[in-house]
Amino acid sequence: MRPRAYLAGPDVFLPGAPAHAARKVAICARHGIEGRPPLNEDLASLGSFPAEAAWSTIFRKDIGMMEECDLAIANLTPFRGVSADSGTLVEIGWFLGRGRPVFGYSNSAVPFSARCAAHAAMLPDPIPGITVEGFGLADNLMIEGALVQAGGHPMLVPAGGSDQPFDSLDLFEACVALAAQRLGLT
């Protein structure tokens, strides 16, 4: 039986998310992993349910899918801010807390501290003197630490200092290959 990977990340919000997810699933299959993208394609079936019913249904469905998965592969490309998607970070913590491997990548080559400095230049922090760790990491040190502890490898980022498009799958494939190697599939 192939290991099942929860494909965490904000990719669900992309236009054409089902087709994008299908490409990710195909990449996983080439590496001996069953990719499980948490799409919300069944939201239309909720019809006129109140918002609380919709979000809680999605939450329960995603938790159920995570329960069925052996590992997570997370898209940690900055989303709607200087850091990774907050929902994805919750999912990483869920896998970390259960001792299941987590592998992550970001299509941003800009270190977290530089993204924070650029953001602060445009929109100053409300409290003067707030600092951000300057370790040159791809994102907050707790994210990097979780990946190293749970998957044994730092976040994969673009080489050469140039960002890749948000929906690029080059680093995703490298991350899947790394997971397959760590799981002894290759």
C-alpha positions in Angstrom: 0.0 0.0 0.0 1.4 3.4 -1.0 1.8 6.0 1.8 -0.9 8.7 1.7 0.2 12.3 1.7 -2.1 15.2 2.8 -1.3 18.0 0.3 -1.5 21.0 2.5 -1.5 24.5 1.3 -3.6 27.4 0.0 -3.7 25.8 -3.5 -7.4 25.2 -2.9 -8.0 29.0 -3.5 -6.3 29.0 -6.9 -8.5 29.4 -10.0 -8.6 25.9 -11.5 -7.8 24.3 -8.2 -9.1 20.8 -9.2 -6.8 20.7 -12.2 -3.9 21.9 -10.2 -4.6 19.3 -7.5 -4.8 16.6 -10.2 -1.3 17.6 -11.4 0.0 17.3 -7.8 -1.7 13.9 -7.4 0.0 12.7 -10.6 3.4 13.8 -9.4 2.9 12.0 -6.1 1.9 8.8 -8.0 5.1 8.9 -10.0 7.0 8.8 -6.7 5.0 6.0 -5.2 2.8 8.2 -3.0 -0.9 8.7 -3.0 -1.6 12.4 -3.0 -4.7 13.6 -1.1 -5.6 17.2 -1.8 -8.1 18.8 0.5 -10.4 20.3 -2.2 -13.7 21.8 -1.2 -15.5 20.7 -4.4 -18.4 19.5 -2.5 -19.3 22.9 -1.0 -22.0 23.4 -3.6 -23.8 20.4 -2.0 -24.2 22.4 1.2 -26.6 24.6 -0.7 -28.2 27.2 1.5 -26.6 26.0 4.8 -25.5 28.8 7.1 -21.8 29.8 7.0 -21.1 28.0 10.3 -22.3 24.7 8.8 -20.1 25.2 5.7 -16.9 26.0 7.5 -17.3 23.4 10.2 -18.1 20.8 7.5 -14.9 21.7 5.7 -12.9 21.6 8.9 -14.3 18.1 9.9 -13.7 16.8 6.3 -10.1 18.0 6.3 -9.4 16.6 9.8 -10.8 13.3 8.6 -8.6 13.3 5.6 -5.5 14.1 7.7 -6.4 11.2 10.0 -6.2 8.9 7.0 -2.8 10.2 5.8 0.7 9.0 6.7 2.5 12.3 6.0 2.0 15.9 4.8 3.6 17.8 2.0 2.9 21.5 2.5 3.0 24.5 0.2 4.4 27.2 2.5 4.7 29.9 -0.2 3.7 33.2 1.5 0.0 33.7 1.1 -1.9 36.9 1.8 1.0 38.3 3.9 4.6 37.7 4.6 4.3 34.2 5.9 2.7 30.8 5.0 -1.0 30.3 5.0 -2.3 30.1 8.6 -4.6 27.1 7.9 -1.6 25.2 6.4 0.4 26.0 9.6 -2.4 24.5 11.7 -2.2 21.4 9.5 1.5 21.1 10.0 1.1 21.4 13.7 -1.5 18.6 13.6 0.9 16.3 11.8 3.8 17.3 14.1 1.7 16.6 17.1 1.0 13.1 15.9 4.6 12.3 15.0 3.9 12.0 11.3 6.4 13.3 8.8 6.0 16.8 7.2 7.8 18.1 4.2 7.5 21.6 3.0 8.4 23.9 0.2 8.0 27.6 -0.8 8.2 29.2 -4.2 9.6 32.3 -2.6 13.3 32.8 -2.6 13.1 35.9 -0.4 14.0 35.2 3.3 11.3 35.8 5.9 13.2 38.7 7.5 13.5 40.5 4.2 9.8 40.0 3.5 9.0 41.4 6.9 11.2 44.4 6.4 9.6 45.2 3.1 6.2 44.9 4.6 7.1 47.1 7.5 8.4 49.7 5.1 5.0 49.9 3.4 2.9 49.4 6.6 4.8 50.2 9.8 4.3 48.0 12.8 1.9 49.6 15.3 4.4 49.2 18.1 7.8 50.8 17.5 10.9 48.6 17.9 9.3 45.2 17.1 11.9 42.9 15.6 11.8 39.8 13.5 14.3 37.1 13.8 17.1 37.5 11.4 18.2 34.0 10.8 17.9 34.0 7.0 15.2 31.3 7.1 12.5 30.9 4.5 9.8 31.6 7.1 9.3 31.9 10.9 11.8 29.7 12.9 8.9 27.7 14.3 7.8 26.6 10.8 11.4 25.6 9.9 11.8 23.8 13.2 8.6 21.9 12.8 9.7 20.7 9.3 13.1 19.6 10.5 11.7 17.8 13.5 8.8 16.1 11.6 10.4 15.4 8.3 14.1 15.8 9.0 14.7 18.4 6.3 14.5 22.2 6.0 12.0 23.9 3.7 12.8 23.6 0.0 13.1 27.0 -1.7 14.1 28.2 -5.1 17.8 28.2 -5.9 19.4 31.3 -7.3 17.4 33.9 -5.4 14.5 34.2 -7.9 10.9 33.5 -6.9 8.9 30.9 -8.8 5.3 31.5 -9.7 2.9 30.7 -6.9 1.4 27.7 -8.8 4.8 26.3 -10.0 5.1 22.6 -9.2 8.9 22.3 -9.6 9.6 22.6 -5.9 6.5 20.5 -5.0 8.0 17.7 -7.1 11.4 18.0 -5.4 9.6 17.9 -2.1 7.7 14.7 -3.1 10.9 13.1 -4.3 12.6 14.0 -1.0 9.6 12.5 0.9 9.7 9.3 -1.2 13.5 9.0 -0.5 13.0 9.5 3.2 10.2 6.9 3.2 12.5 4.4 1.4 10.4 4.4 -1.8 13.3 5.2 -4.1 
